[in-house]
Amino acid sequence: MPEDRVILVTGFEPFGAHTVNPSEGLAKAVDGRRVGDFGIRKALPVAEAAKVSVKNGWLYYYDDRNWHINCMAVTESWAMSVLQRYPGHGKWNSDYAYGQNVCREVAKQLINPDYPSGG
């Protein structure tokens, strides 16, 4: 599992009657940053994580002022998905990190029900 990956994130200016375009804000928030795996794979042991395919998505919707974040992991024998929606506070880094952490913590709890939440 390579640690250095290049991801192209495009963003566009507001259009039509809209005053903002969420894709522009996201593109600016991650510009030049190293964004790696997050969520479910981070909750797995290294050997298992190497066998997992992931699909993570995130977007802040201005119409409902909520982040919509999903994390999905799939192997040959199981699949797991964490879907969430929560209010943003206008701080892209901490709002986005919150969603990453929720995905990871939910996965840890599903893998090990005795896992203490919050840690």
Secondary structure, DSSP 8 states (H G I E B T S, - for coil): --S------------TT-S--HHHHHHHHHTT------GGGGGS-HHHHTT-EEEEEEEEETTTTEEEEEEEEE-SS-EEEEEEEEE--S-HHHHHHHHHHHHHHHHHHHH-TTS-TT-
